[in-house]
Amino acid sequence: MSPQLDLTAFRQTLGRFPCGVTVVTTRLGAEDHAITASAFSSVSLDPPLVLICVDRKNRFHDAVLASGEWAVSVLAESAQNAATWFATRGRPLAGQLDKVDHRRGVLTGAGLVREALAWLECRTWRVYEGGDHSILVGEVLGAQINAERDNPLLYYRSHYGALLHSAANEKSTLVVRDSIVEDAVAYPGLPPTSEEAPSA
Ligand SMILES: Cc1cc2nc3c(=O)[nH]c(=O)nc-3n(C[C@H](O)[C@H](O)[C@H](O)COP(=O)(O)O)c2cc1C
């Protein structure tokens, strides 16, 4: 590890990347395993691939490697309790899905959280080492959106949050954009904008 890297700054930096929240589930024999996971990403359209990064310390890690199949529920804002539950270390495995309204994926049998915007069912395609995590790339077997939910659960600086959809928020977004443009113009290292550039 580079002696220059300040680990606190590294953690704080990662926490400033706003992201969505998923619950990833797998079924090994008769046992359900699950984690709350924000390290989820799209990878490829052809073939259809997504990835998750799983901490080797999690019980979920060995279970998902052994089962080879898993499901991703992209959580709705209303699923914060589910996110908290599946992030609770040491919770009992037996019956853990029963605490959350769910159904079974038809392709993998893995649990799908009902309070979600969308669901994916995947088969492990490749596994890569990623330090203290494993990077699982999954071939997407099935994908489905939930037409009844449109508000995502977000995570930023260790806090859950939500999107604002009001007209007022649209205005405030424009104000923020204006101020960013003003900052950029004021920054001496940037080339002048077309308005500032001297005419030829
Ligand atoms: C918002 C949030 C995001 C998380 N993202 C991940 C993740 O991407 N990968 C991971 O391995 N653990 C992640 N965790 C931690 C796991 O959810 C947590 O360790 C879980 O309790 C492990 O369950 P297990 O012991 O049954 O495997 C996250 C936790 C929270 C609160």
The ligand as a MOL file (V3000), in Angstrom:
LIG
                    3D

  0  0  0     0  0            999 V3000
M  V30 BEGIN CTAB
M  V30 COUNTS 31 33 0 0 0
M  V30 BEGIN ATOM
M  V30 1 C -25.3900 0.6610 2.1260 0
M  V30 2 C -24.5610 -0.5930 2.2990 0
M  V30 3 C -23.9160 -1.1210 1.2050 0
M  V30 4 C -23.1520 -2.2990 1.3260 0
M  V30 5 N -22.5420 -2.7870 0.2130 0
M  V30 6 C -21.8340 -3.9400 0.2940 0
M  V30 7 C -21.2430 -4.4930 -0.8810 0
M  V30 8 O -21.3400 -3.9520 -1.9790 0
M  V30 9 N -20.5510 -5.6690 -0.7490 0
M  V30 10 C -20.4210 -6.3120 0.4550 0
M  V30 11 O -19.7810 -7.3620 0.5010 0
M  V30 12 N -20.9840 -5.8220 1.6020 0
M  V30 13 C -21.6880 -4.6470 1.5300 0
M  V30 14 N -22.2830 -4.1340 2.6600 0
M  V30 15 C -22.1580 -4.8760 3.9230 0
M  V30 16 C -23.0560 -6.1370 3.9900 0
M  V30 17 O -24.3960 -5.8130 3.6620 0
M  V30 18 C -23.0330 -6.7340 5.4070 0
M  V30 19 O -21.7030 -7.0410 5.7390 0
M  V30 20 C -23.9470 -7.9770 5.5490 0
M  V30 21 O -24.4540 -8.0120 6.8690 0
M  V30 22 C -23.2530 -9.2910 5.2910 0
M  V30 23 O -24.1620 -10.3380 5.5390 0
M  V30 24 P -23.6590 -11.8590 5.7930 0
M  V30 25 O -22.8040 -11.8210 6.9900 0
M  V30 26 O -24.8900 -12.6630 6.0070 0
M  V30 27 O -22.9100 -12.2440 4.5630 0
M  V30 28 C -23.0330 -2.9520 2.5770 0
M  V30 29 C -23.7020 -2.4040 3.6860 0
M  V30 30 C -24.4500 -1.2500 3.5480 0
M  V30 31 C -25.1660 -0.6590 4.7370 0
M  V30 END ATOM
M  V30 BEGIN BOND
M  V30 1 1 1 2
M  V30 2 1 2 3
M  V30 3 2 2 30
M  V30 4 2 3 4
M  V30 5 1 4 5
M  V30 6 1 4 28
M  V30 7 2 5 6
M  V30 8 1 6 7
M  V30 9 1 6 13
M  V30 10 2 7 8
M  V30 11 1 7 9
M  V30 12 1 9 10
M  V30 13 2 10 11
M  V30 14 1 10 12
M  V30 15 2 12 13
M  V30 16 1 13 14
M  V30 17 1 14 15
M  V30 18 1 14 28
M  V30 19 1 15 16
M  V30 20 1 16 17
M  V30 21 1 16 18
M  V30 22 1 18 19
M  V30 23 1 18 20
M  V30 24 1 20 21
M  V30 25 1 20 22
M  V30 26 1 22 23
M  V30 27 1 23 24
M  V30 28 2 24 25
M  V30 29 1 24 26
M  V30 30 1 24 27
M  V30 31 2 28 29
M  V30 32 1 29 30
M  V30 33 1 30 31
M  V30 END BOND
M  V30 END CTAB
M  END
